[in-house]
Amino acid sequence: MEFLKKLAGVIGFLLFLAPCVIAGIYAGKLNTSGTLAGWAVGLGVALMEGCVLGYLGSAKTRNNTLIAAGVMILGLLPSAYFIGWQLLSLGPYKAHMAEYVATASTGTPDQYPSAINMPVKGKLMPVDMKRKDIDPVFFDLSSELRPKNPEEIGAVAAMWWSERLIGHYGGRGGAYRSECTVMVWDRSSHELLAEKSFTGGEPPSTSRNGASQTGSKPYEEIKNYLNNLPHR
C-alpha cells in the first residue's frame, strides 16, 4: 500500500509538471530569450495549476475567490506575453510563409553568389530555414525593419541554424556550439543583399548524467547585425 501511495504521488507530480515543461519549451522556441521565457511561462502555469488545485481542494480558498482570480491572472501573464502576443502578431504572415521560404531558399550557405551589399528595401522577414517558420528574432527588429503587415516586406533573412559538435561529456552526450549563417535576400529580385555567419556561446563545461548540452544562440549579435543593415 505504501508503494502505491508513493507511485500515485510520483504520477501526480509528473502530471502537474508536464504542462509546465511543455508550455515552457514552447515559449522558449517563440522567443530569443528562450531561457527567460521558458522559466517565466513554466512557473506561471505551475502557479495556475496550484491555484486550481487549491481552489478545488480547500473550502478556505473557495471563500477567497477574488484572491484566487488574482493569482490565476498573475500566472497567466507570462503566457499571454511570451506566447499569446507572439502568435497574435505573427498570424497575418503565416499565410505567406511558402513565399518567404521560397525566397529564402534561393541559395544556401554552401552554394550562393557573392552579396551585392545593397540596402534593404522595405521591411525584413527572418525565416528559420530548419523549421520553415518565422524566426523569433522578428520581435527584436527595430521599428525601421519590423513589418506591420505583409505588404511592407521587401527582404527575407534566411537563418541557417546548425549545431557543431566540439566535445563530449564523459564519453556520453555531446557538447554543441550553436552557429547561424544569415543570408538577406531581396524579395523582388532574389539578389543576395548581405550575408554573415555567427557563432554562439560555449556549451556548459559539465553536464549532469552526461546529457548533451548546447551553448547559447548568438541572438544578440544577429539582432545588432540586422538592425544595422543599410535600408531605405
C-alpha positions as CSV (number, residue, x, y, z in Angstrom):
1,M,0.0,0.0,0.0
2,E,2.8,2.4,0.9
3,F,4.4,1.7,-2.5
4,L,1.1,2.5,-4.3
5,K,0.9,5.8,-2.4
6,K,4.4,6.7,-3.4
7,L,3.7,5.7,-7.0
8,A,0.5,7.8,-7.1
9,G,2.4,10.7,-5.7
10,V,5.1,10.4,-8.4
11,I,2.5,10.1,-11.1
12,G,0.6,13.1,-9.7
13,F,3.8,15.2,-9.7
14,L,4.6,14.3,-13.3
15,L,1.1,15.2,-14.4
16,F,1.5,18.5,-12.6
17,L,4.9,19.1,-14.1
18,A,4.1,18.1,-17.7
19,P,2.1,21.2,-18.7
20,C,4.7,23.5,-17.1
21,V,7.5,21.9,-19.1
22,I,5.6,21.7,-22.4
23,A,4.4,25.3,-22.1
24,G,8.0,26.4,-21.2
25,I,9.6,24.7,-24.1
26,Y,7.0,26.1,-26.5
27,A,7.6,29.7,-25.1
28,G,11.4,29.2,-25.5
29,K,11.0,28.4,-29.2
30,L,9.0,31.6,-29.8
31,N,11.4,34.0,-28.1
32,T,15.1,34.8,-28.5
33,S,15.3,35.0,-24.7
34,G,14.4,31.3,-24.6
35,T,15.5,30.5,-21.0
36,L,13.8,33.5,-19.5
37,A,10.6,32.9,-21.5
38,G,10.6,29.2,-20.7
39,W,11.0,29.6,-16.9
40,A,8.5,32.5,-16.7
41,V,5.8,30.6,-18.6
42,G,6.5,27.3,-16.8
43,L,6.3,28.9,-13.4
44,G,3.2,30.8,-14.4
45,V,1.5,27.6,-15.5
46,A,2.6,26.0,-12.2
47,L,1.0,28.9,-10.3
48,M,-2.3,28.5,-12.2
49,E,-2.3,24.7,-11.6
50,G,-1.6,25.2,-7.9
51,C,-4.4,27.8,-7.7
52,V,-6.9,25.4,-9.3
53,L,-5.9,22.5,-7.1
54,G,-6.1,24.7,-4.0
55,Y,-9.5,26.1,-5.0
56,L,-10.9,22.7,-5.6
57,G,-9.4,21.1,-2.5
58,S,-9.8,23.8,0.1
59,A,-13.0,25.5,1.3
60,K,-10.9,28.3,2.7
61,T,-9.6,29.0,-0.8
62,R,-13.1,29.0,-2.3
63,N,-14.1,31.7,0.2
64,N,-11.4,33.9,-1.3
65,T,-12.4,33.9,-4.9
66,L,-11.0,37.3,-5.6
67,I,-7.6,36.3,-4.4
68,A,-7.7,33.1,-6.4
69,A,-8.7,35.0,-9.5
70,G,-5.8,37.4,-8.9
71,V,-3.4,34.5,-8.7
72,M,-4.8,33.0,-11.9
73,I,-4.3,36.3,-13.7
74,L,-0.8,36.6,-12.4
75,G,0.1,33.1,-13.5
76,L,-1.5,33.8,-17.0
77,L,0.5,36.9,-17.7
78,P,3.8,35.2,-18.8
79,S,1.9,33.0,-21.2
80,A,0.0,36.0,-22.6
81,Y,3.2,37.9,-23.1
82,F,5.6,35.2,-24.3
83,I,3.1,33.1,-26.3
84,G,-0.2,34.9,-26.9
85,W,1.3,38.2,-28.1
86,Q,3.8,36.4,-30.4
87,L,1.2,34.2,-32.0
88,L,-1.2,37.1,-32.4
89,S,1.5,39.3,-34.0
90,L,2.7,36.6,-36.4
91,G,-0.8,35.5,-37.5
92,P,-1.0,37.8,-40.6
93,Y,2.3,36.5,-42.0
94,K,1.6,32.7,-41.7
95,A,-0.4,32.7,-45.0
96,H,2.7,34.0,-46.8
97,M,5.2,31.5,-45.3
98,A,5.5,29.5,-48.5
99,E,6.6,32.7,-50.4
100,Y,9.1,33.7,-47.7
101,V,10.6,30.2,-47.6
102,A,10.9,30.1,-51.4
103,T,12.7,33.5,-51.4
104,A,15.0,32.4,-48.5
105,S,15.8,29.1,-50.4
106,T,17.3,31.0,-53.3
107,G,20.8,29.9,-52.1
108,T,22.4,28.1,-49.2
109,P,25.5,28.8,-47.1
110,D,27.4,26.1,-49.1
111,Q,26.5,27.5,-52.5
112,Y,25.5,31.1,-53.2
113,P,26.7,34.1,-55.1
114,S,28.6,37.0,-53.5
115,A,26.4,39.5,-51.7
116,I,25.9,42.7,-53.6
117,N,25.8,44.7,-50.3
118,M,22.8,46.8,-51.3
119,P,20.4,48.4,-48.8
120,V,17.3,46.6,-47.7
121,K,14.2,48.0,-49.4
122,G,11.1,47.9,-47.2
123,K,10.8,45.7,-44.1
124,L,12.5,42.4,-43.2
125,M,11.2,39.0,-42.5
126,P,13.6,36.5,-40.8
127,V,12.9,32.8,-41.6
128,D,14.3,29.8,-39.7
129,M,15.3,27.5,-42.5
130,K,15.3,24.4,-40.3
131,R,11.7,24.9,-39.0
132,K,10.5,26.7,-42.2
133,D,8.9,29.2,-39.9
134,I,9.4,32.8,-38.7
135,D,12.5,33.2,-36.6
136,P,12.0,34.7,-33.1
137,V,14.5,37.5,-33.9
138,F,11.5,39.0,-35.7
139,F,10.5,40.6,-32.4
140,D,14.0,42.1,-31.9
141,L,14.0,44.0,-35.1
142,S,13.9,47.8,-34.9
143,S,10.8,49.7,-35.8
144,E,12.5,50.6,-39.2
145,L,12.8,46.9,-40.1
146,R,9.9,45.1,-38.4
147,P,6.9,45.0,-40.7
148,K,3.4,46.0,-39.6
149,N,1.8,44.0,-42.4
150,P,2.9,41.5,-45.1
151,E,2.7,44.2,-47.8
152,E,5.7,46.1,-46.2
153,I,8.1,43.2,-46.5
154,G,10.9,43.9,-49.1
155,A,13.5,41.4,-48.0
156,V,13.8,38.0,-46.4
157,A,16.6,36.9,-44.0
158,A,17.3,33.2,-44.2
159,M,18.5,31.9,-40.9
160,W,20.5,28.8,-41.4
161,W,20.9,27.3,-37.9
162,S,23.3,24.4,-37.1
163,E,25.0,22.8,-34.1
164,R,28.7,21.9,-34.2
165,L,29.9,19.1,-32.0
166,I,33.0,20.3,-30.1
167,G,33.3,17.7,-27.4
168,H,31.7,15.1,-25.2
169,Y,30.7,14.7,-21.6
170,G,32.4,11.7,-20.2
171,G,32.1,9.8,-23.5
172,R,28.3,10.1,-23.4
173,G,26.4,13.2,-24.6
174,G,27.8,15.7,-26.9
175,A,28.8,19.4,-26.2
176,Y,27.5,21.5,-29.1
177,R,28.1,25.1,-30.1
178,S,25.2,26.9,-31.9
179,E,26.0,28.5,-35.3
180,C,24.0,30.5,-37.7
181,T,24.5,31.9,-41.2
182,V,22.2,34.8,-42.1
183,M,21.5,35.5,-45.8
184,V,19.4,38.5,-46.6
185,W,17.6,38.2,-50.0
186,D,15.7,40.9,-51.8
187,R,12.0,39.8,-52.1
188,S,11.6,41.0,-55.7
189,S,14.9,40.4,-57.5
190,H,16.0,37.4,-55.3
191,E,19.5,39.0,-55.1
192,L,21.7,38.4,-52.0
193,L,21.9,41.7,-50.3
194,A,24.1,40.7,-47.3
195,E,25.5,37.6,-45.6
196,K,27.3,36.9,-42.4
197,S,27.9,33.9,-40.1
198,F,27.7,33.9,-36.3
199,T,28.9,31.6,-33.5
200,G,27.1,31.2,-30.2
201,G,28.4,30.7,-26.7
202,E,30.4,27.7,-25.5
203,P,28.4,24.8,-24.1
204,P,28.5,24.2,-20.3
205,S,31.7,22.7,-19.1
206,T,29.9,19.9,-17.2
207,S,26.7,18.0,-17.7
208,R,24.5,16.1,-15.3
209,N,24.4,12.4,-16.1
210,G,26.4,13.2,-19.3
211,A,23.4,14.6,-21.1
212,S,24.0,16.6,-24.3
213,Q,24.3,20.3,-23.9
214,T,24.3,23.3,-26.4
215,G,25.6,26.7,-25.8
216,S,23.6,29.9,-26.1
217,K,22.5,31.1,-29.5
218,P,24.2,34.3,-30.9
219,Y,20.9,36.3,-31.0
220,E,22.4,39.4,-29.6
221,E,25.0,39.7,-32.4
222,I,22.4,38.7,-35.0
223,K,19.9,41.3,-33.7
224,N,22.6,44.1,-33.9
225,Y,23.7,43.0,-37.4
226,L,20.2,43.0,-38.8
227,N,19.2,46.3,-37.2
228,N,22.3,48.0,-38.5
229,L,21.9,46.8,-42.1
230,P,21.6,49.8,-44.6
231,H,18.0,50.2,-45.6
232,R,15.7,52.5,-47.4
